[in-house]
Amino acid sequence: MRMRRFAAKVYYEGHGFYGSQRQNGLRTVEGELLKVLRRFGCGEWFKSAGRTDRFVSALGNVFAYELPKPMPPRALNAFLPEDLRVLAVREVDESFHPRYAALSRTYRYFAPDRGYSMRRVERACSVLVGRHSFHSFTCDRQRNTVRRLMEVRAERLGGVVVLSFRGESFLREMVRRLCTAVLLAGAGEIEVEEIEEALEPGVQRCFPPAPPEYLVLWEVEYGFEFEHEEYSLRQLVQRLQHRLEQLVAGAEMSRQMLSSLGVKV
């Protein structure tokens, strides 16, 4: 039977996986997806738009695979765990590769606000836009480290600073190390000029990665749109609303405990 190629937009909660890439004996996003896809006759060809590390989540990572016939998201989700959801599926050309066909990728990082100067944070974001060598912002020293960032934005929302990075592609741990640098500048612990200097060829500066739990692969952009399946989207909305309720209750519990211990919050 002739195999057909499909692309799936996928949501997952990073804390339950040892990253997205397949690893023997460990629970990974690719491993869980492949187990289900093989029930429907998936071939050997299986690719992702981008790999995410352990604890990193995704609202819109994209995986491509081959099946004899289309399977809607609800059919796949019926066998997938609740922390991994297929939101949309579309048939693509047989030459489609989710990594190389991507026009851009967007990551968002949600950092607890520790009184950062947004003026300094925004200045740090601005120097990162454009084509630079990000050798000081990756653990991968063997590859070409030149990348182009199309947009870097910062926004303060309540008690959180949201950093958004949109680029053609990213090096390993690049986003989390950029977050560290931007937040250090926002805290006044380094000068923005130090970030500019770290982008210069020949200058070696090692910024450690920020915690992965607050990072989300938000979107992968192509020359087409994914149409969310209403049923699967509604299921995800209900799950996220439930998670939000739990987090709000947990935050209030912590506030009252701190207040009882004499800590002003």
LOSEFI-617271 format. One record per residue (C-alpha): x, y, z; residue in three letters; residue number from 1. Coordinates in steps of 0.2 Angstrom, whole numbers, always signed. Layout:
+-------+-------+-------+------+------+
|  east | north |    up | resn | resi |
+-------+-------+-------+------+------+
|     X |     Y |     Z |  ALA |  NUM |
...
+-------+-------+-------+------+------+
END
This chain:
+-------+-------+-------+------+------+
|  east | north |    up | resn | resi |
+-------+-------+-------+------+------+
|    +0 |    +0 |    +0 |  MET |    1 |
|    +7 |   +17 |    -5 |  ARG |    2 |
|   +12 |   +28 |   +10 |  MET |    3 |
|    +6 |   +46 |   +12 |  ARG |    4 |
|   +15 |   +59 |   +22 |  ARG |    5 |
|    +7 |   +69 |   +36 |  PHE |    6 |
|   +12 |   +84 |   +47 |  ALA |    7 |
|    +5 |   +85 |   +65 |  ALA |    8 |
|    +5 |  +100 |   +77 |  LYS |    9 |
|    +8 |   +93 |   +94 |  VAL |   10 |
|    +6 |  +100 |  +112 |  TYR |   11 |
|   +15 |   +92 |  +127 |  TYR |   12 |
|   +19 |   +95 |  +145 |  GLU |   13 |
|   +38 |   +94 |  +147 |  GLY |   14 |
|   +39 |   +89 |  +165 |  HIS |   15 |
|   +33 |   +72 |  +161 |  GLY |   16 |
|   +46 |   +68 |  +147 |  PHE |   17 |
|   +64 |   +65 |  +146 |  TYR |   18 |
|   +64 |   +77 |  +131 |  GLY |   19 |
|   +57 |   +75 |  +114 |  SER |   20 |
|   +70 |   +64 |  +106 |  GLN |   21 |
|   +69 |   +45 |  +106 |  ARG |   22 |
|   +79 |   +37 |  +120 |  GLN |   23 |
|   +80 |   +19 |  +124 |  ASN |   24 |
|   +71 |   +15 |  +141 |  GLY |   25 |
|   +65 |   +33 |  +144 |  LEU |   26 |
|   +48 |   +41 |  +142 |  ARG |   27 |
|   +50 |   +54 |  +127 |  THR |   28 |
|   +38 |   +63 |  +116 |  VAL |   29 |
|   +44 |   +54 |  +100 |  GLU |   30 |
|   +43 |   +37 |  +109 |  GLY |   31 |
|   +25 |   +40 |  +114 |  GLU |   32 |
|   +20 |   +46 |   +97 |  LEU |   33 |
|   +28 |   +32 |   +88 |  LEU |   34 |
|   +20 |   +19 |   +98 |  LYS |   35 |
|    +3 |   +25 |   +93 |  VAL |   36 |
|    +7 |   +29 |   +75 |  LEU |   37 |
|   +14 |   +11 |   +73 |  ARG |   38 |
|    -4 |    +5 |   +78 |  ARG |   39 |
|   -10 |   +13 |   +62 |  PHE |   40 |
|    +4 |    +7 |   +51 |  GLY |   41 |
|   +17 |   +21 |   +52 |  CYS |   42 |
|   +33 |   +17 |   +42 |  GLY |   43 |
|   +51 |   +21 |   +47 |  GLU |   44 |
|   +51 |   +39 |   +41 |  TRP |   45 |
|   +48 |   +50 |   +56 |  PHE |   46 |
|   +55 |   +68 |   +59 |  LYS |   47 |
|   +52 |   +83 |   +70 |  SER |   48 |
|   +53 |  +102 |   +68 |  ALA |   49 |
|   +64 |  +103 |   +83 |  GLY |   50 |
|   +71 |   +94 |   +98 |  ARG |   51 |
|   +66 |  +100 |  +116 |  THR |   52 |
|   +76 |   +96 |  +131 |  ASP |   53 |
|   +69 |   +87 |  +147 |  ARG |   54 |
|   +56 |   +98 |  +156 |  PHE |   55 |
|   +53 |  +109 |  +140 |  VAL |   56 |
|   +35 |  +110 |  +135 |  SER |   57 |
|   +27 |  +114 |  +118 |  ALA |   58 |
|   +11 |  +121 |  +112 |  LEU |   59 |
|   +15 |  +119 |   +94 |  GLY |   60 |
|   +30 |  +107 |   +89 |  ASN |   61 |
|   +28 |   +98 |   +73 |  VAL |   62 |
|   +31 |   +80 |   +68 |  PHE |   63 |
|   +30 |   +72 |   +51 |  ALA |   64 |
|   +27 |   +54 |   +47 |  TYR |   65 |
|   +20 |   +42 |   +34 |  GLU |   66 |
|    +4 |   +32 |   +35 |  LEU |   67 |
|    -6 |   +22 |   +23 |  PRO |   68 |
|   -21 |   +34 |   +26 |  LYS |   69 |
|   -25 |   +49 |   +36 |  PRO |   70 |
|   -29 |   +48 |   +54 |  MET |   71 |
|   -38 |   +63 |   +63 |  PRO |   72 |
|   -31 |   +70 |   +79 |  PRO |   73 |
|   -45 |   +62 |   +90 |  ARG |   74 |
|   -40 |   +45 |   +83 |  ALA |   75 |
|   -22 |   +47 |   +89 |  LEU |   76 |
|   -27 |   +55 |  +105 |  ASN |   77 |
|   -37 |   +41 |  +110 |  ALA |   78 |
|   -21 |   +31 |  +113 |  PHE |   79 |
|   -10 |   +45 |  +118 |  LEU |   80 |
|    -7 |   +50 |  +136 |  PRO |   81 |
|   -16 |   +66 |  +142 |  GLU |   82 |
|    +0 |   +76 |  +143 |  ASP |   83 |
|    +3 |   +74 |  +125 |  LEU |   84 |
|   -10 |   +79 |  +112 |  ARG |   85 |
|   -11 |   +80 |   +93 |  VAL |   86 |
|   -20 |   +97 |   +89 |  LEU |   87 |
|   -20 |   +96 |   +70 |  ALA |   88 |
|   -15 |   +85 |   +56 |  VAL |   89 |
|   -13 |   +89 |   +37 |  ARG |   90 |
|    -7 |   +79 |   +22 |  GLU |   91 |
|    +9 |   +86 |   +15 |  VAL |   92 |
|   +20 |   +84 |    +0 |  ASP |   93 |
|   +31 |   +69 |    +0 |  GLU |   94 |
|   +47 |   +80 |    +0 |  SER |   95 |
|   +41 |   +89 |   +16 |  PHE |   96 |
|   +53 |   +89 |   +30 |  HIS |   97 |
|   +47 |   +98 |   +46 |  PRO |   98 |
|   +64 |  +105 |   +51 |  ARG |   99 |
|   +70 |  +111 |   +34 |  TYR |  100 |
|   +53 |  +118 |   +28 |  ALA |  101 |
|   +51 |  +128 |   +44 |  ALA |  102 |
|   +51 |  +147 |   +41 |  LEU |  103 |
|   +53 |  +151 |   +59 |  SER |  104 |
|   +52 |  +145 |   +76 |  ARG |  105 |
|   +45 |  +154 |   +92 |  THR |  106 |
|   +50 |  +150 |  +110 |  TYR |  107 |
|   +43 |  +159 |  +125 |  ARG |  108 |
|   +51 |  +159 |  +142 |  TYR |  109 |
|   +40 |  +163 |  +158 |  PHE |  110 |
|   +52 |  +170 |  +171 |  ALA |  111 |
|   +46 |  +174 |  +189 |  PRO |  112 |
|   +48 |  +193 |  +190 |  ASP |  113 |
|   +61 |  +197 |  +203 |  ARG |  114 |
|   +60 |  +216 |  +201 |  GLY |  115 |
|   +69 |  +217 |  +184 |  TYR |  116 |
|   +72 |  +233 |  +176 |  SER |  117 |
|   +61 |  +232 |  +160 |  MET |  118 |
|   +71 |  +246 |  +152 |  ARG |  119 |
|   +87 |  +235 |  +154 |  ARG |  120 |
|   +78 |  +219 |  +149 |  VAL |  121 |
|   +71 |  +227 |  +133 |  GLU |  122 |
|   +88 |  +234 |  +128 |  ARG |  123 |
|   +96 |  +217 |  +130 |  ALA |  124 |
|   +83 |  +210 |  +119 |  CYS |  125 |
|   +86 |  +223 |  +106 |  SER |  126 |
|  +104 |  +219 |  +104 |  VAL |  127 |
|  +100 |  +200 |  +100 |  LEU |  128 |
|   +90 |  +204 |   +85 |  VAL |  129 |
|   +99 |  +200 |   +68 |  GLY |  130 |
|  +112 |  +188 |   +62 |  ARG |  131 |
|  +125 |  +184 |   +75 |  HIS |  132 |
|  +137 |  +171 |   +81 |  SER |  133 |
|  +129 |  +164 |   +97 |  PHE |  134 |
|  +144 |  +154 |  +102 |  HIS |  135 |
|  +143 |  +161 |  +120 |  SER |  136 |
|  +125 |  +155 |  +121 |  PHE |  137 |
|  +126 |  +136 |  +117 |  THR |  138 |
|  +134 |  +120 |  +124 |  CYS |  139 |
|  +137 |  +114 |  +106 |  ASP |  140 |
|  +154 |  +120 |  +101 |  ARG |  141 |
|  +156 |  +110 |   +85 |  GLN |  142 |
|  +143 |  +117 |   +74 |  ARG |  143 |
|  +142 |  +134 |   +64 |  ASN |  144 |
|  +135 |  +145 |   +78 |  THR |  145 |
|  +128 |  +159 |   +67 |  VAL |  146 |
|  +109 |  +161 |   +68 |  ARG |  147 |
|   +97 |  +175 |   +64 |  ARG |  148 |
|   +84 |  +181 |   +77 |  LEU |  149 |
|   +70 |  +190 |   +68 |  MET |  150 |
|   +61 |  +196 |   +84 |  GLU |  151 |
|   +65 |  +196 |  +103 |  VAL |  152 |
|   +52 |  +204 |  +114 |  ARG |  153 |
|   +49 |  +206 |  +133 |  ALA |  154 |
|   +33 |  +209 |  +142 |  GLU |  155 |
|   +29 |  +210 |  +161 |  ARG |  156 |
|   +13 |  +201 |  +165 |  LEU |  157 |
|    +8 |  +202 |  +183 |  GLY |  158 |
|   +22 |  +193 |  +193 |  GLY |  159 |
|   +30 |  +186 |  +177 |  VAL |  160 |
|   +42 |  +192 |  +164 |  VAL |  161 |
|   +38 |  +184 |  +147 |  VAL |  162 |
|   +53 |  +183 |  +134 |  LEU |  163 |
|   +49 |  +178 |  +116 |  SER |  164 |
|   +62 |  +173 |  +103 |  PHE |  165 |
|   +57 |  +171 |   +85 |  ARG |  166 |
|   +71 |  +164 |   +73 |  GLY |  167 |
|   +75 |  +153 |   +59 |  GLU |  168 |
|   +83 |  +140 |   +69 |  SER |  169 |
|   +91 |  +138 |   +86 |  PHE |  170 |
|  +107 |  +130 |   +94 |  LEU |  171 |
|  +106 |  +118 |  +108 |  ARG |  172 |
|  +101 |  +127 |  +124 |  GLU |  173 |
|  +103 |  +144 |  +115 |  MET |  174 |
|   +86 |  +151 |  +121 |  VAL |  175 |
|   +88 |  +146 |  +139 |  ARG |  176 |
|  +106 |  +154 |  +139 |  ARG |  177 |
|  +100 |  +170 |  +131 |  LEU |  178 |
|   +86 |  +171 |  +144 |  CYS |  179 |
|  +100 |  +170 |  +158 |  THR |  180 |
|  +109 |  +184 |  +150 |  ALA |  181 |
|   +94 |  +195 |  +147 |  VAL |  182 |
|   +88 |  +193 |  +165 |  LEU |  183 |
|  +105 |  +196 |  +172 |  LEU |  184 |
|  +105 |  +212 |  +163 |  ALA |  185 |
|   +88 |  +216 |  +169 |  GLY |  186 |
|   +94 |  +213 |  +187 |  ALA |  187 |
|  +109 |  +224 |  +185 |  GLY |  188 |
|  +121 |  +210 |  +187 |  GLU |  189 |
|  +129 |  +213 |  +170 |  ILE |  190 |
|  +129 |  +227 |  +158 |  GLU |  191 |
|  +120 |  +225 |  +141 |  VAL |  192 |
|  +136 |  +229 |  +133 |  GLU |  193 |
|  +143 |  +213 |  +140 |  GLU |  194 |
|  +130 |  +203 |  +130 |  ILE |  195 |
|  +134 |  +213 |  +114 |  GLU |  196 |
|  +153 |  +209 |  +117 |  GLU |  197 |
|  +148 |  +190 |  +119 |  ALA |  198 |
|  +141 |  +190 |  +101 |  LEU |  199 |
|  +158 |  +196 |   +94 |  GLU |  200 |
|  +168 |  +182 |   +85 |  PRO |  201 |
|  +183 |  +176 |   +96 |  GLY |  202 |
|  +175 |  +182 |  +112 |  VAL |  203 |
|  +171 |  +167 |  +124 |  GLN |  204 |
|  +158 |  +170 |  +137 |  ARG |  205 |
|  +148 |  +156 |  +145 |  CYS |  206 |
|  +131 |  +160 |  +151 |  PHE |  207 |
|  +122 |  +145 |  +160 |  PRO |  208 |
|  +105 |  +139 |  +154 |  PRO |  209 |
|   +90 |  +146 |  +163 |  ALA |  210 |
|   +79 |  +132 |  +171 |  PRO |  211 |
|   +70 |  +122 |  +157 |  PRO |  212 |
|   +53 |  +121 |  +166 |  GLU |  213 |
|   +48 |  +139 |  +161 |  TYR |  214 |
|   +52 |  +136 |  +142 |  LEU |  215 |
|   +39 |  +133 |  +129 |  VAL |  216 |
|   +41 |  +129 |  +110 |  LEU |  217 |
|   +27 |  +140 |  +106 |  TRP |  218 |
|   +25 |  +139 |   +87 |  GLU |  219 |
|   +33 |  +133 |   +71 |  VAL |  220 |
|   +29 |  +143 |   +56 |  GLU |  221 |
|   +27 |  +136 |   +38 |  TYR |  222 |
|   +20 |  +142 |   +22 |  GLY |  223 |
|    +3 |  +135 |   +27 |  PHE |  224 |
|    -8 |  +135 |   +42 |  GLU |  225 |
|   -14 |  +120 |   +53 |  PHE |  226 |
|   -32 |  +119 |   +56 |  GLU |  227 |
|   -35 |  +113 |   +74 |  HIS |  228 |
|   -48 |   +99 |   +76 |  GLU |  229 |
|   -62 |  +107 |   +87 |  GLU |  230 |
|   -64 |   +91 |   +98 |  TYR |  231 |
|   -46 |   +89 |  +102 |  SER |  232 |
|   -44 |  +108 |  +105 |  LEU |  233 |
|   -58 |  +108 |  +117 |  ARG |  234 |
|   -50 |   +93 |  +127 |  GLN |  235 |
|   -34 |  +103 |  +128 |  LEU |  236 |
|   -43 |  +119 |  +134 |  VAL |  237 |
|   -52 |  +109 |  +148 |  GLN |  238 |
|   -35 |  +102 |  +153 |  ARG |  239 |
|   -26 |  +119 |  +154 |  LEU |  240 |
|   -41 |  +127 |  +163 |  GLN |  241 |
|   -40 |  +113 |  +176 |  HIS |  242 |
|   -21 |  +115 |  +178 |  ARG |  243 |
|   -23 |  +134 |  +180 |  LEU |  244 |
|   -36 |  +131 |  +194 |  GLU |  245 |
|   -24 |  +120 |  +203 |  GLN |  246 |
|    -9 |  +132 |  +201 |  LEU |  247 |
|   -20 |  +147 |  +207 |  VAL |  248 |
|   -25 |  +136 |  +223 |  ALA |  249 |
|    -7 |  +131 |  +226 |  GLY |  250 |
|    -1 |  +149 |  +225 |  ALA |  251 |
|   -14 |  +155 |  +237 |  GLU |  252 |
|   -10 |  +141 |  +249 |  MET |  253 |
|    +9 |  +146 |  +248 |  SER |  254 |
|    +4 |  +165 |  +251 |  ARG |  255 |
|    -6 |  +160 |  +267 |  GLN |  256 |
|    +8 |  +149 |  +273 |  MET |  257 |
|   +20 |  +163 |  +271 |  LEU |  258 |
|    +9 |  +175 |  +279 |  SER |  259 |
|    +6 |  +164 |  +294 |  SER |  260 |
|   +25 |  +163 |  +296 |  LEU |  261 |
|   +26 |  +182 |  +297 |  GLY |  262 |
|   +32 |  +184 |  +279 |  VAL |  263 |
|   +24 |  +199 |  +270 |  LYS |  264 |
|   +19 |  +195 |  +252 |  VAL |  265 |
+-------+-------+-------+------+------+
END
